[in-house]
Amino acid sequence: MADPKGFMNTPRQEYPRRPVRERVRDWDEVYVPGGLLPIIEKQADRCMDCGIPFCHDACPLGNLIPEWNDLVSRDDWRAASDRLHATNNFPEFTGRLCPAPCEAGCVLAINQPAVTIKNVEVAIADRAWEDGFTPPRPPDRLSGRTVAIVGSGPTGLAAAQQLTRAGHTVAVFERADRIGGLLRYGIPAFKMEKRQLDRRLAQMRAEGTKFRTSTAIGSDIGAAELKARYDAVILALGATAWRELDVPGRQLSGVHQAMEYLPLADRVCEGDLEVSPLSAAGRHVVIVGGGDTGADCLGTAVREGAASVTQLDIYAQPEAERDEDAEPWPTYPKIYRLSAAHEEAGALGTAPAADADARLFAASTLRFEGDADGRVRSLHLVEVDERRRPVPGSGRTLPADLVLLALGFSGPDPHDGLIDQLGLKLEPRGTLARGADFGTNVPGVYAAGDAARGQSLIVWAIAEGRAVAAAVDRVLSGAARSRLPAPIGPYDRPMTA
């Protein structure tokens, strides 16, 4: 704790964003390049080094937050990188994409703005790459045991890196043409440029991890064949079964799932396409769903040049401050947050019929209507009360040439062949069933990440990857306890009131 009064003398200052009208003309990350370095040591100094750091419990990775805050405040970036990477394989991902439940659990947040933990994390990660603190770490010797990992999202990648470093021979199978899962095709480049992913993958290849793209397990390779070829199989399939909206007009052309839309924009950034087939350019866009995926659609549509963009959220507008009775500290509260995409939409006035930041709260979709050619042209909605009952006389109509459904995901795709071929059991909600050791009902097959946990945050995905790696390593090594850390168990959940 370099300055014991830092939290009293230094106000919270966040990573500055580029001007709205500048950043919406490109797909680069929204932040000012180098904007953290002048402020980050003072921000790290705001950490109180409290006796019981609740930020540890708020983060499933168990990040050593007070330790690396102190090291950054003392300008010891190498040691800070070592502490950060001790618990997190990919801090450059989480520092950009995680909503930071650690900050909600910050003790300073009881009565002051929290420490900018997420900004300190990404500053350490970026500095580590710049200064060469993250060289490949191949194992000293190989174990002779093999592991197949199906899925290359953050869970699969974390498990792969841990097991490779432990000496096992690991192959990651991905059905898409590039590695990364949702990080590659789903997260817009303005939130995380793909070079962040590419350089981590280069590190993993140098360590010995093998990657197999354009390979769907269950069709290109039979699930039973894969299981026979490897000593262990980890299923990190993600939650790809999207939720539907069963209202009249759903069949109209122009009504699409968010995950049909977002990957195409990523492919434009990758150079695969000149223009997205679902481009929002010149179209009136309505996004149904108030979560992060909806905000990603919003920022993407703004950059594509939509005529208007409105986002519908079925929940009432949250308050600006935490409700201490319903969501007491240190739980993660549902409060009004302004993402970069909402800031852009508000500044540009993309939704004349909506509130300032393009969101319509407490809004429920009734039906879509189309033209004679079967294309969607409007969306009818109604305001709802806290029980989601329609408010009489509150119906309205929005123009809509493109409707994007961002309603979340229920679990892995049950029709991809893999689940049936292995005879895997599912939970009633559609996720893969597993036991306390992350094992499924099929011996030698393990399940981790959103496919088993359900839709969750990137920090939980990485924690799942690290934990399942420890479970597999223990079995393969025949030891009573794995050498690898296991930050969570399969039944652990975020803190709630």
Summary of the structure (lengths in Angstrom):
residues: 497
radius of gyration: 23.0
end to end distance: 30.8
largest distance: 71.2
contacts: 1712
relative contact order: 0.13
helix: 33%
strand: 15%
